Amino acid sequence: MYIFGYGSLLWYTDFDYVEAVPGVVSDYVRRFWQLSPDHRGTPDSPGRVVSLVKQKGGKTWGMAYKIPDEAIESTLAYLNYRERAGYKREQVSGNANSTDENEIVNTILMCRGNSGSNLEYALRLADCQRRLAPHHRDEHLFEIETRLLKACEKARVEDEILRQLDYKLNYLIEKIQHKVGSYAST
């Protein structure tokens, strides 16, 4: 049995598998329409994570993880718990009331849950997609990333993920140059 990962399973695979195979699921697209009241938000302020949405002709790139036979039952039990806010074995479904990209970006910027900031989730996903499947362009994902980075620049957002993924935002570069300058003058 294979588990198809298209979100955080691309960088946080914490179950046993014997093989990871890149692949594409046809007639589905990845969208930030799933609410996350636990991992990337709270019940009062749910974040946004991706889900698969049926769309004729759509394609979603991801990674298929082959689960060893002896671990299938425990892996499914674990994933049922981990993905409890919107997980279905065949299809993840859900709508976060609004599919407006500006609202999605605003939600991602302000939410944080048990697994970290919603910004980290969105930017790690875009980074994985770019590094692992540069041949597969996910327009929705990269549009959200672009809008997030513009909003971070405007609001001068401080989140460690921006440095970890080496985003070259002007205010971060200025901050580093200021630190280097103050070290040089002492």
BATIBA-303432 format. One record per atom (N, C-alpha, C): residue in one letter; atom name; x, y, z. Coordinates in steps of 0.001 Angstrom, whole numbers. Layout:
! residues N
  rest  atom        x        y        z
     A    CA        X        Y        Z
...
//
This chain:
! residues 186
  rest  atom        x        y        z
     M     N      835    -1173        0
     M    CA        0        0        0
     M     C      889     1248        0
     Y     N      445     2260     -745
     Y    CA     1135     3546     -804
     Y     C      260     4630     -175
     I     N      906     5571      499
     I    CA      246     6764     1024
     I     C      741     7923      169
     F     N     -180     8694     -420
     F    CA      204     9832    -1253
     F     C      259    11089     -397
     G     N     1438    11684     -314
     G    CA     1629    12913      446
     G     C     1728    14102     -483
     Y     N      959    15129     -218
     Y    CA      953    16332    -1055
     Y     C     1044    17608     -222
     G     N     1118    17462     1103
     G    CA     1234    18602     2015
     G     C     2444    18395     2903
     S     N     2245    18438     4209
     S    CA     3375    18335     5149
     S     C     4072    16979     5117
     L     N     3439    15960     4542
     L    CA     4137    14671     4411
     L     C     5338    14774     3470
     L     N     5437    15848     2717
     L    CA     6599    16034     1846
     L     C     7862    16346     2638
     W     N     7742    16979     3793
     W    CA     8926    17291     4597
     W     C     8881    16693     5999
     Y     N     7749    16211     6412
     Y    CA     7629    15650     7758
     Y     C     6948    14287     7668
     T     N     7748    13301     7322
     T    CA     7259    11935     7171
     T     C     7739    11149     8375
     D     N     6883    11014     9357
     D    CA     7284    10391    10621
     D     C     6638     9021    10824
     F     N     6639     8235     9761
     F    CA     6182     6849     9837
     F     C     7113     6017     8961
     D     N     7091     4712     9180
     D    CA     7977     3825     8426
     D     C     7473     3636     6998
     Y     N     8410     3716     6062
     Y    CA     8106     3393     4672
     Y     C     9360     2789     4058
     V     N     9168     2015     3001
     V    CA    10308     1330     2384
     V     C    10718     1960     1063
     E     N     9879     2829      534
     E    CA    10174     3461     -744
     E     C     9368     4753     -849
     A     N     9977     5767    -1437
     A    CA     9277     7024    -1723
     A     C     9373     7267    -3224
     V     N     8227     7396    -3860
     V    CA     8171     7541    -5307
     V     C     7434     8833    -5652
     P     N     8092     9756    -6373
     P    CA     7374    10960    -6788
     P     C     6296    10592    -7800
     G     N     5200    11323    -7762
     G    CA     4123    11027    -8697
     G     C     3117    12148    -8774
     V     N     2160    11957    -9649
     V    CA     1121    12947    -9895
     V     C     -241    12266    -9792
     V     N    -1163    12920    -9108
     V    CA    -2550    12471    -9067
     V     C    -3321    13334   -10061
     S     N    -3987    12678   -10996
     S    CA    -4733    13401   -12031
     S     C    -6149    13723   -11581
     D     N    -6673    14787   -12144
     D    CA    -8034    15267   -11903
     D     C    -8259    15792   -10488
     Y     N    -7173    16169    -9818
     Y    CA    -7239    16833    -8511
     Y     C    -6237    17976    -8495
     V     N    -6591    19047    -7784
     V    CA    -5675    20162    -7567
     V     C    -5542    20394    -6065
     R     N    -4409    20945    -5677
     R    CA    -4119    21236    -4269
     R     C    -4574    22673    -3987
     R     N    -5362    22843    -2911
     R    CA    -5866    24167    -2559
     R     C    -5766    24384    -1052
     F     N    -5536    25621     -639
     F    CA    -5503    25997      782
     F     C    -6935    26231     1285
     W     N    -7775    25225     1173
     W    CA    -9176    25369     1543
     W     C    -9525    24620     2823
     Q     N    -8619    23834     3353
     Q    CA    -8895    23054     4564
     Q     C    -8545    23874     5803
     L     N    -9471    23965     6735
     L    CA    -9192    24643     8002
     L     C    -8368    23733     8903
     S     N    -7448    24314     9656
     S    CA    -6606    23561    10591
     S     C    -6768    24144    11993
     P     N    -7658    23537    12804
     P    CA    -7874    24050    14155
     P     C    -6869    23524    15172
     D     N    -5862    22783    14701
     D    CA    -4909    22187    15643
     D     C    -3461    22384    15204
     H     N    -3056    21808    14098
     H    CA    -1652    21859    13687
     H     C    -1165    23263    13331
     R     N    -1940    24024    12571
     R    CA    -1493    25340    12090
     R     C    -2437    26464    12480
     G     N    -3259    26197    13474
     G    CA    -4176    27195    13997
     G     C    -4755    26689    15309
     T     N    -5813    27325    15747
     T    CA    -6498    26928    16984
     T     C    -7989    26817    16679
     P     N    -8770    26231    17587
     P    CA   -10216    26178    17341
     P     C   -10830    27575    17151
     D     N   -10312    28572    17864
     D    CA   -10824    29938    17731
     D     C   -10291    30667    16503
     S     N    -9131    30248    16030
     S    CA    -8496    30899    14890
     S     C    -7817    29836    14021
     P     N    -8623    29068    13270
     P    CA    -8041    27982    12480
     P     C    -7181    28494    11329
     G     N    -6064    27807    11118
     G    CA    -5191    28130     9998
     G     C    -5693    27471     8724
     R     N    -4855    27497     7698
     R    CA    -5188    26897     6404
     R     C    -4119    25887     6030
     V     N    -4563    24723     5592
     V    CA    -3668    23719     5032
     V     C    -4274    23257     3708
     V     N    -3497    22530     2940
     V    CA    -3988    22131     1622
     V     C    -4838    20870     1699
     S     N    -5752    20794      761
     S    CA    -6550    19594      545
     S     C    -6608    19375     -962
     L     N    -7032    18195    -1348
     L    CA    -7193    17905    -2768
     L     C    -8635    18179    -3162
     V     N    -8789    18892    -4267
     V    CA   -10104    19261    -4772
     V     C   -10229    18696    -6181
     K     N   -11318    17999    -6431
     K    CA   -11530    17397    -7746
     K     C   -11652    18497    -8802
     Q     N   -10861    18359    -9863
     Q    CA   -10922    19307   -10984
     Q     C   -10484    18570   -12240
     K     N   -11380    18440   -13184
     K    CA   -11075    17714   -14413
     K     C    -9850    18328   -15088
     G     N    -8883    17488   -15407
     G    CA    -7660    17937   -16055
     G     C    -6599    18447   -15094
     G     N    -6954    18577   -13819
     G    CA    -5986    19050   -12827
     G     C    -4932    17995   -12531
     K     N    -3823    18438   -11993
     K    CA    -2745    17524   -11605
     K     C    -2119    18031   -10315
     T     N    -1856    17106    -9398
     T    CA    -1175    17449    -8156
     T     C       42    16560    -8011
     W     N     1200    17190    -7875
     W    CA     2436    16461    -7646
     W     C     2560    16152    -6159
     G     N     3158    15003    -5875
     G    CA     3412    14634    -4486
     G     C     4344    13441    -4420
     M     N     4386    12831    -3258
     M    CA     5262    11690    -3035
     M     C     4417    10530    -2519
     A     N     4583     9362    -3137
     A    CA     3882     8154    -2693
     A     C     4854     7331    -1849
     Y     N     4442     7037     -627
     Y    CA     5279     6295      317
     Y     C     4754     4871      436
     K     N     5617     3896       98
     K    CA     5227     2484      212
     K     C     5381     2054     1665
     I     N     4275     1609     2240
     I    CA     4244     1198     3641
     I     C     4516     -300     3716
     P     N     5439     -740     4587
     P    CA     5670    -2181     4733
     P     C     4393    -2866     5225
     D     N     4149    -4076     4729
     D    CA     2922    -4797     5079
     D     C     2675    -4848     6577
     E     N     3724    -5099     7346
     E    CA     3560    -5241     8797
     E     C     3251    -3909     9489
     A     N     3402    -2796     8779
     A    CA     3160    -1482     9394
     A     C     1904     -792     8869
     I     N     1169    -1424     7970
     I    CA        1     -774     7364
     I     C    -1019     -361     8419
     E     N    -1398    -1289     9274
     E    CA    -2436    -1002    10270
     E     C    -2018      129    11213
     S     N     -798       69    11729
     S    CA     -348     1103    12671
     S     C     -149     2447    11963
     T     N      311     2430    10716
     T    CA      498     3673     9967
     T     C     -844     4342     9688
     L     N    -1829     3556     9279
     L    CA    -3156     4124     9029
     L     C    -3767     4676    10310
     A     N    -3595     3970    11418
     A    CA    -4113     4468    12706
     A     C    -3431     5785    13068
     Y     N    -2112     5841    12878
     Y    CA    -1371     7068    13182
     Y     C    -1834     8224    12284
     L     N    -1940     7974    10967
     L    CA    -2348     9037    10044
     L     C    -3797     9466    10284
     N     N    -4650     8526    10671
     N    CA    -6030     8900    11020
     N     C    -6024     9901    12163
     Y     N    -5120     9736    13116
     Y    CA    -5016    10680    14232
     Y     C    -4350    11987    13782
     R     N    -3214    11871    13103
     R    CA    -2450    13060    12703
     R     C    -3274    13983    11809
     E     N    -3993    13415    10885
     E    CA    -4724    14207     9896
     E     C    -6199    14352    10261
     R     N    -6531    14273    11514
     R    CA    -7913    14207    11983
     R     C    -8788    15398    11604
     A     N    -8219    16539    11319
     A    CA    -9043    17722    11038
     A     C    -9606    17729     9620
     G     N    -9208    16797     8774
     G    CA    -9751    16813     7415
     G     C    -9317    15632     6588
     Y     N    -8890    14580     7234
     Y    CA    -8294    13448     6545
     Y     C    -9328    12400     6171
     K     N    -9271    11962     4935
     K    CA   -10017    10801     4466
     K     C    -9046     9988     3639
     R     N    -9148     8692     3713
     R    CA    -8183     7853     3002
     R     C    -8259     8013     1493
     E     N    -9424     8239      960
     E    CA    -9548     8349     -484
     E     C    -9398     9784     -972
     Q     N    -9993    10692     -240
     Q    CA    -9971    12082     -692
     Q     C   -10108    12997      517
     V     N    -9248    14004      570
     V    CA    -9393    15025     1603
     V     C   -10343    16068     1056
     S     N   -11393    16350     1802
     S    CA   -12339    17347     1332
     S     C   -12605    18350     2432
     G     N   -13119    19467     2030
     G    CA   -13443    20488     3011
     G     C   -13349    21846     2371
     N     N   -14122    22754     2875
     N    CA   -14093    24100     2350
     N     C   -14047    25050     3526
     A     N   -13161    25978     3481
     A    CA   -12949    26914     4589
     A     C   -13827    28155     4454
     N     N   -14982    28010     3851
     N    CA   -15961    29083     3649
     N     C   -15528    30065     2568
     S     N   -14293    30489     2572
     S    CA   -13836    31435     1561
     S     C   -12651    30848      811
     T     N   -12689    30984     -490
     T    CA   -11570    30554    -1312
     T     C   -10826    31763    -1875
     D     N   -11166    32950    -1379
     D    CA   -10507    34179    -1799
     D     C    -9034    34134    -1380
     E     N    -8138    34314    -2332
     E    CA    -6706    34183    -2040
     E     C    -6207    35231    -1056
     N     N    -6752    36436    -1078
     N    CA    -6333    37445      -91
     N     C    -6713    37020     1322
     E     N    -7898    36451     1473
     E    CA    -8320    35978     2789
     E     C    -7465    34787     3242
     I     N    -7140    33907     2311
     I    CA    -6260    32774     2627
     I     C    -4918    33294     3136
     V     N    -4341    34259     2436
     V    CA    -3044    34831     2825
     V     C    -3129    35473     4205
     N     N    -4159    36255     4451
     N    CA    -4308    36899     5764
     N     C    -4427    35874     6880
     T     N    -5179    34808     6642
     T    CA    -5315    33748     7644
     T     C    -3971    33085     7902
     I     N    -3256    32749     6839
     I    CA    -1957    32083     6983
     I     C     -991    32956     7780
     L     N    -1002    34263     7517
     L    CA      -82    35170     8215
     L     C     -334    35248     9715
     M     N    -1583    35136    10142
     M    CA    -1863    35364    11555
     M     C    -2042    34097    12387
     C     N    -2022    32931    11768
     C    CA    -2321    31713    12530
     C     C    -1074    30921    12915
     R     N    -1196    30300    14061
     R    CA     -153    29433    14611
     R     C     -867    28341    15395
     G     N     -344    27111    15288
     G    CA     -928    25986    16021
     G     C      141    25161    16688
     N     N     -225    23962    17117
     N    CA      707    23076    17821
     N     C     1934    22705    16992
     S     N     1798    22681    15675
     S    CA     2919    22299    14809
     S     C     3735    23485    14316
     G     N     3344    24702    14685
     G    CA     4107    25876    14278
     G     C     3246    26881    13538
     S     N     3924    27847    12937
     S    CA     3194    28911    12238
     S     C     2609    28387    10937
     N     N     1483    28956    10561
     N    CA      858    28612     9296
     N     C     1741    29077     8135
     L     N     2472    30183     8363
     L    CA     3411    30682     7358
     L     C     4480    29635     7065
     E     N     5001    29000     8109
     E    CA     6005    27953     7914
     E     C     5453    26839     7027
     Y     N     4252    26387     7301
     Y    CA     3631    25319     6511
     Y     C     3560    25712     5031
     A     N     3027    26891     4752
     A    CA     2835    27326     3368
     A     C     4164    27485     2633
     L     N     5152    28099     3290
     L    CA     6438    28329     2625
     L     C     7239    27042     2478
     R     N     7174    26142     3457
     R    CA     7853    24842     3311
     R     C     7249    24044     2158
     L     N     5937    24106     2024
     L    CA     5282    23391      933
     L     C     5740    23936     -421
     A     N     5769    25247     -565
     A    CA     6230    25854    -1820
     A     C     7691    25496    -2084
     D     N     8515    25508    -1043
     D    CA     9929    25155    -1178
     D     C    10088    23704    -1629
     C     N     9353    22793    -1015
     C    CA     9418    21376    -1411
     C     C     8992    21199    -2862
     Q     N     7909    21841    -3238
     Q    CA     7419    21728    -4611
     Q     C     8484    22220    -5596
     R     N     9097    23347    -5295
     R    CA    10099    23937    -6184
     R     C    11347    23052    -6281
     R     N    11819    22532    -5141
     R    CA    13045    21726    -5135
     R     C    12835    20317    -5687
     L     N    11733    19680    -5304
     L    CA    11541    18272    -5632
     L     C    10835    18046    -6962
     A     N    10099    19024    -7426
     A    CA     9367    18875    -8693
     A     C     9370    20187    -9472
     P     N    10562    20668    -9850
     P    CA    10630    21959   -10553
     P     C     9898    21940   -11897
     H     N     9671    20767   -12424
     H    CA     8982    20605   -13700
     H     C     7459    20730   -13572
     H     N     6949    20716   -12344
     H    CA     5495    20758   -12132
     H     C     5119    22060   -11435
     R     N     4498    22943   -12161
     R    CA     4138    24259   -11613
     R     C     2750    24187   -10978
     D     N     2674    24536    -9716
     D    CA     1402    24582    -8989
     D     C     1024    26055    -8848
     E     N      198    26546    -9750
     E    CA     -129    27980    -9823
     E     C     -723    28510    -8520
     H     N    -1650    27775    -7933
     H    CA    -2292    28229    -6690
     H     C    -1263    28347    -5570
     L     N     -455    27327    -5399
     L    CA      561    27322    -4341
     L     C     1533    28484    -4507
     F     N     2042    28677    -5710
     F    CA     3033    29729    -5920
     F     C     2415    31131    -5881
     E     N     1152    31258    -6230
     E    CA      470    32552    -6086
     E     C      303    32894    -4605
     I     N      -67    31905    -3799
     I    CA     -181    32122    -2351
     I     C     1189    32495    -1786
     E     N     2237    31780    -2200
     E    CA     3592    32089    -1722
     E     C     3976    33529    -2070
     T     N     3752    33944    -3308
     T    CA     4094    35303    -3743
     T     C     3357    36347    -2911
     R     N     2078    36137    -2706
     R    CA     1293    37087    -1905
     R     C     1751    37098     -450
     L     N     2098    35923       79
     L    CA     2601    35859     1455
     L     C     3891    36656     1604
     L     N     4807    36490      658
     L    CA     6087    37191      746
     L     C     5902    38705      633
     K     N     4994    39140     -233
     K    CA     4706    40580     -330
     K     C     4122    41100      975
     A     N     3224    40328     1573
     A    CA     2615    40739     2845
     A     C     3651    40732     3968
     C     N     4558    39762     3953
     C    CA     5634    39720     4956
     C     C     6519    40947     4826
     E     N     6847    41301     3602
     E    CA     7676    42484     3342
     E     C     6974    43742     3858
     K     N     5702    43868     3539
     K    CA     4946    45057     3946
     K     C     4829    45160     5468
     A     N     4567    44031     6126
     A    CA     4367    44039     7587
     A     C     5660    43767     8361
     R     N     6759    43536     7627
     R    CA     8058    43233     8247
     R     C     7935    42066     9238
     V     N     7334    40996     8750
     V    CA     7077    39804     9566
     V     C     8393    39151     9973
     E     N     8481    38781    11231
     E    CA     9647    38065    11763
     E     C     9239    36617    12019
     D     N     9627    35721    11153
     D    CA     9378    34294    11334
     D     C    10638    33575    10877
     E     N    11133    32693    11696
     E    CA    12400    32005    11422
     E     C    12397    31288    10070
     I     N    11239    30853     9604
     I    CA    11176    30127     8339
     I     C    11676    30979     7175
     L     N    11506    32287     7252
     L    CA    11977    33169     6181
     L     C    13493    33091     6044
     R     N    14190    32986     7164
     R    CA    15652    32853     7132
     R     C    16062    31429     6758
     Q     N    15376    30450     7336
     Q    CA    15718    29051     7066
     Q     C    15639    28732     5578
     L     N    14644    29273     4911
     L    CA    14480    29009     3480
     L     C    15175    30051     2615
     D     N    15893    30974     3266
     D    CA    16740    31953     2594
     D     C    15976    32885     1647
     Y     N    14809    33336     2095
     Y    CA    14085    34333     1316
     Y     C    14813    35662     1442
     K     N    15039    36331      346
     K    CA    15794    37586      302
     K     C    14840    38781      355
     L     N    14198    38957     1485
     L    CA    13300    40094     1648
     L     C    14115    41300     2096
     N     N    13820    42461     1533
     N    CA    14627    43663     1776
     N     C    14806    43976     3252
     Y     N    13743    43926     4034
     Y    CA    13862    44300     5447
     Y     C    14726    43307     6225
     L     N    14748    42042     5800
     L    CA    15619    41061     6464
     L     C    17083    41317     6104
     I     N    17327    41669     4849
     I    CA    18689    41982     4412
     I     C    19187    43226     5144
     E     N    18336    44248     5252
     E    CA    18715    45474     5975
     E     C    19035    45172     7435
     K     N    18257    44305     8043
     K    CA    18469    43951     9449
     K     C    19824    43256     9627
     I     N    20153    42357     8708
     I    CA    21448    41661     8767
     I     C    22579    42655     8552
     Q     N    22427    43548     7574
     Q    CA    23470    44545     7306
     Q     C    23661    45463     8508
     H     N    22581    45816     9182
     H    CA    22667    46665    10370
     H     C    23435    45943    11480
     K     N    23136    44656    11672
     K    CA    23846    43878    12699
     K     C    25331    43786    12371
     V     N    25637    43492    11113
     V    CA    27041    43379    10696
     V     C    27744    44710    10889
     G     N    27080    45810    10535
     G    CA    27653    47143    10708
     G     C    27916    47470    12161
     S     N    27012    47084    13052
     S    CA    27223    47386    14472
     S     C    28319    46507    15064
     Y     N    28509    45298    14541
     Y    CA    29626    44466    15007
     Y     C    30957    45061    14540
     A     N    30960    45595    13313
     A    CA    32187    46152    12753
     A     C    32616    47421    13482
     S     N    31646    48171    14018
     S    CA    31996    49431    14677
     S     C    32378    49251    16145
     T     N    32249    48044    16676
     T    CA    32625    47844    18090
     T     C    34022    47315    18242
//
